[in-house]
Amino acid sequence: MSKLLFTSSKTPHSIGYIGGGAEHIPLELWPKVPNSDAYQTHLFTLYSDFLPENVFPRRNYYISVFISIEEHALGGVKDSISSKYTVNCQDDLILLNDGFSCAVLYEREQAINKQDLGNISLERKFFERLDEIDKEADAKYNEDEHLFFEDNGMGLGVSKIFGNPYFEQDIIYPSPKFNFCLQLLEEDIDKKLHIFQNGIGYFYYESRSPDKTFSPSACKTSMLTVIQGCITTSSDIMSRIRDGL
């Protein structure tokens, strides 16, 4: 587990960014809100080097996650929309098949700069691993009391990469085929819109035998979101890249 730090500009240690539109993504891959001509809002993007090269060798790929949100006249976003990608209990996971959130794997297009097709644009922030920029501070942070929670599967309530997810309510389990990757606190993304309905965001990826007939250029999948814990799953991404797709 490594805590994430947020910066206003990109640094050599950045492994991804939040909001501000998406970079280098082909227009035809930007997902739309189901049954609408409106585009989804870019939530975050991970660079391929967020994992070691032996695990994620295709360094020219990005993974971007999008959500369907609509601004409320009284502030924040409409719960009627965000509730379509949020889950309160295990049985609600079926809601995530409706496509109101989406993860996209794509080969970055150098000719395409930043673009933002969503009606709402989140503030651009970059994030990096604490253990990559200040090992002493990271060691101090990971004191025994912190490691106790991680080692016992309870997780810590911080924005982080890997480790164990932290839940503020009853745990909701995605399928065992998914691997926990990233946790983002709502307040680290935006303190006013409540895009996770006061929850936490988690990104999972699936590592199973790749379907050799699948297109190598992009992968769109559902994103799982849970109130008090937003879960995101990106199907097949790592296994496909590891096999050279």
C-alpha positions as CSV (number, residue, x, y, z in Angstrom):
1,M,0.0,0.0,0.0
2,S,1.2,3.5,-0.7
3,K,-0.6,6.7,0.1
4,L,-1.3,9.1,-2.8
5,L,-0.3,12.8,-2.8
6,F,-2.1,15.3,-5.1
7,T,-0.4,18.1,-7.0
8,S,-1.7,20.9,-9.2
9,S,0.7,20.1,-12.0
10,K,2.3,17.0,-13.5
11,T,5.6,15.8,-12.0
12,P,8.0,13.1,-13.1
13,H,6.4,10.9,-10.4
14,S,2.8,11.4,-11.5
15,I,0.9,8.1,-12.1
16,G,-2.4,9.6,-13.2
17,Y,-4.7,12.6,-12.9
18,I,-8.3,13.5,-11.9
19,G,-10.7,15.6,-13.8
20,G,-9.9,18.4,-16.3
21,G,-11.0,16.4,-19.3
22,A,-9.0,13.5,-20.7
23,E,-5.8,13.5,-22.8
24,H,-5.0,11.5,-25.9
25,I,-8.3,9.6,-26.0
26,P,-9.9,9.0,-29.5
27,L,-13.2,10.9,-29.6
28,E,-15.2,7.8,-30.6
29,L,-14.2,6.1,-27.3
30,W,-15.6,8.8,-25.0
31,P,-18.7,7.2,-23.4
32,K,-22.1,8.7,-23.4
33,V,-24.8,8.7,-20.7
34,P,-27.1,5.8,-21.5
35,N,-30.2,6.8,-23.6
36,S,-28.8,10.2,-24.1
37,D,-26.6,12.2,-26.4
38,A,-24.7,13.7,-23.4
39,Y,-21.2,12.6,-22.7
40,Q,-20.1,11.2,-19.4
41,T,-17.7,13.1,-17.1
42,H,-14.1,12.2,-17.0
43,L,-13.3,11.0,-13.4
44,F,-9.6,9.9,-13.5
45,T,-6.9,8.5,-15.8
46,L,-4.1,6.1,-14.9
47,Y,-0.9,6.1,-16.8
48,S,0.5,2.7,-17.8
49,D,3.5,3.2,-15.4
50,F,1.3,3.0,-12.3
51,L,2.3,-0.7,-12.4
52,P,5.8,-2.1,-12.9
53,E,6.8,-2.7,-16.5
54,N,7.0,-6.4,-16.1
55,V,3.3,-6.4,-15.2
56,F,2.1,-3.6,-17.5
57,P,4.6,-3.6,-20.5
58,R,2.5,-1.6,-22.9
59,R,3.7,1.9,-21.7
60,N,1.7,3.7,-24.4
61,Y,-1.7,2.8,-22.9
62,Y,-4.0,4.8,-20.6
63,I,-6.9,3.7,-18.5
64,S,-9.7,6.3,-18.1
65,V,-12.8,6.1,-15.9
66,F,-16.0,8.1,-16.6
67,I,-19.2,8.6,-14.7
68,S,-22.7,10.0,-15.5
69,I,-23.4,13.1,-13.5
70,E,-25.7,16.0,-13.8
71,E,-25.4,19.2,-11.8
72,H,-28.3,20.0,-9.4
73,A,-29.8,23.5,-9.4
74,L,-29.3,23.7,-5.6
75,G,-25.7,22.5,-5.8
76,G,-24.0,19.2,-6.0
77,V,-25.1,16.5,-8.5
78,K,-28.5,14.9,-8.9
79,D,-28.8,11.8,-6.8
80,S,-31.3,10.4,-9.4
81,I,-28.4,10.1,-11.8
82,S,-25.5,9.3,-9.5
83,S,-27.6,6.6,-7.8
84,K,-27.4,4.7,-11.1
85,Y,-23.7,3.9,-10.4
86,T,-23.8,3.7,-6.6
87,V,-24.5,0.6,-4.6
88,N,-25.9,0.2,-1.1
89,C,-25.8,-3.5,-0.7
90,Q,-24.5,-6.6,-2.4
91,D,-27.7,-7.2,-4.4
92,D,-27.4,-3.7,-5.9
93,L,-24.3,-4.7,-7.9
94,I,-26.5,-5.6,-10.8
95,L,-27.2,-1.9,-11.3
96,L,-23.7,-1.4,-12.7
97,N,-24.6,-3.3,-15.9
98,D,-26.6,-0.3,-17.0
99,G,-23.5,1.6,-18.2
100,F,-23.8,4.9,-16.2
101,S,-20.1,4.5,-15.4
102,C,-17.4,3.2,-17.7
103,A,-13.7,2.3,-17.7
104,V,-11.8,2.7,-21.0
105,L,-8.5,1.2,-22.0
106,Y,-6.9,2.8,-25.0
107,E,-3.7,3.4,-26.8
108,R,-2.9,7.1,-26.4
109,E,-3.1,9.2,-29.5
110,Q,-0.3,11.7,-29.5
111,A,-2.1,13.9,-32.1
112,I,-5.0,14.4,-29.7
113,N,-4.5,16.9,-26.8
114,K,-6.7,17.5,-23.8
115,Q,-10.4,17.5,-24.5
116,D,-13.5,17.6,-22.3
117,L,-16.8,16.5,-23.7
118,G,-18.7,16.1,-20.4
119,N,-21.2,18.7,-19.2
120,I,-19.4,18.9,-15.8
121,S,-15.6,19.3,-15.6
122,L,-13.9,18.3,-12.4
123,E,-10.8,20.2,-11.2
124,R,-7.6,18.8,-12.7
125,K,-5.3,17.3,-10.1
126,F,-2.4,14.9,-10.6
127,F,-1.5,12.1,-8.1
128,E,1.7,10.3,-7.2
129,R,2.9,7.7,-4.7
130,L,4.3,8.8,-1.4
131,D,6.8,5.9,-1.4
132,E,8.2,7.1,-4.7
133,I,9.0,10.7,-3.6
134,D,9.7,10.5,0.1
135,K,10.5,7.1,1.4
136,E,11.2,8.4,4.9
137,A,7.8,10.0,5.1
138,D,6.2,6.9,3.7
139,A,7.9,4.7,6.4
140,K,6.8,7.1,9.1
141,Y,3.2,7.0,7.8
142,N,3.2,3.2,7.7
143,E,3.7,2.8,11.4
144,D,2.7,-0.4,13.1
145,E,-0.8,0.9,13.9
146,H,-1.4,1.6,10.2
147,L,0.1,-1.6,9.1
148,F,-2.1,-3.5,11.6
149,F,-5.2,-2.4,9.7
150,E,-3.8,-3.3,6.3
151,D,-2.3,-6.6,7.5
152,N,-5.7,-7.6,9.0
153,G,-7.6,-6.7,5.8
154,M,-9.4,-3.7,7.1
155,G,-7.6,-1.0,5.0
156,L,-7.0,2.7,5.7
157,G,-9.4,5.5,4.9
158,V,-7.0,7.4,2.6
159,S,-6.5,7.8,-1.1
160,K,-4.0,5.1,-1.9
161,I,-2.8,2.5,-4.4
162,F,-3.0,-1.2,-3.6
163,G,-3.4,-2.6,-0.1
164,N,-6.9,-3.3,1.1
165,P,-10.1,-1.2,0.5
166,Y,-11.5,0.7,3.4
167,F,-15.3,0.7,3.9
168,E,-17.3,3.0,6.2
169,Q,-20.3,0.7,6.0
170,D,-20.9,-3.0,5.4
171,I,-18.4,-4.5,3.0
172,I,-19.6,-5.1,-0.5
173,Y,-17.6,-7.8,-2.3
174,P,-17.0,-7.6,-6.0
175,S,-16.4,-10.9,-7.8
176,P,-13.2,-12.7,-6.7
177,K,-11.9,-12.3,-10.2
178,F,-11.3,-8.6,-9.6
179,N,-8.1,-7.3,-8.0
180,F,-8.1,-4.1,-5.8
181,C,-5.9,-1.4,-7.3
182,L,-6.9,2.2,-6.3
183,Q,-8.8,4.0,-3.6
184,L,-9.8,7.7,-4.0
185,L,-11.5,9.8,-1.3
186,E,-14.3,12.0,-2.5
187,E,-12.9,15.0,-0.8
188,D,-9.6,14.6,-2.7
189,I,-11.6,14.8,-5.9
190,D,-14.2,17.5,-5.2
191,K,-15.6,18.7,-1.9
192,K,-18.8,20.2,-3.2
193,L,-20.4,17.9,-5.9
194,H,-20.5,14.7,-3.8
195,I,-20.1,12.6,-6.9
196,F,-19.8,9.4,-4.7
197,Q,-22.8,10.4,-2.5
198,N,-20.3,11.0,0.3
199,G,-18.5,7.8,-0.4
200,I,-15.1,6.5,-1.4
201,G,-13.9,5.4,-4.9
202,Y,-12.2,2.1,-5.6
203,F,-10.8,0.8,-8.8
204,Y,-10.5,-2.9,-9.5
205,Y,-9.1,-4.8,-12.5
206,E,-9.7,-8.3,-13.7
207,S,-6.8,-10.6,-14.5
208,R,-8.0,-13.7,-16.3
209,S,-7.1,-15.5,-19.5
210,P,-7.5,-13.0,-22.4
211,D,-10.1,-13.4,-25.1
212,K,-7.8,-13.5,-28.2
213,T,-10.7,-12.2,-30.4
214,F,-11.0,-9.0,-28.5
215,S,-10.0,-5.8,-30.2
216,P,-6.5,-4.6,-29.0
217,S,-7.3,-0.9,-29.4
218,A,-9.7,-0.3,-26.5
219,C,-11.7,-1.9,-23.7
220,K,-14.9,-0.5,-22.3
221,T,-16.4,-2.0,-19.1
222,S,-18.7,-1.3,-16.2
223,M,-17.6,0.6,-13.2
224,L,-18.9,-0.4,-9.8
225,T,-19.7,2.2,-7.3
226,V,-20.8,1.9,-3.7
227,I,-22.1,4.6,-1.4
228,Q,-19.5,4.9,1.4
229,G,-17.3,3.2,-1.1
230,C,-17.3,3.6,-4.8
231,I,-16.0,0.4,-6.5
232,T,-14.7,0.5,-10.1
233,T,-13.9,-2.5,-12.1
234,S,-12.0,-2.5,-15.4
235,S,-12.4,-5.9,-16.9
236,D,-9.5,-7.8,-18.5
237,I,-7.3,-4.7,-18.7
238,M,-4.1,-6.2,-17.1
239,S,-4.3,-9.6,-18.7
240,R,-4.8,-8.2,-22.1
241,I,-1.9,-5.8,-21.9
242,R,0.4,-8.4,-20.3
243,D,-0.3,-10.7,-23.3
244,G,0.7,-8.0,-25.7
245,L,-2.7,-6.9,-26.9
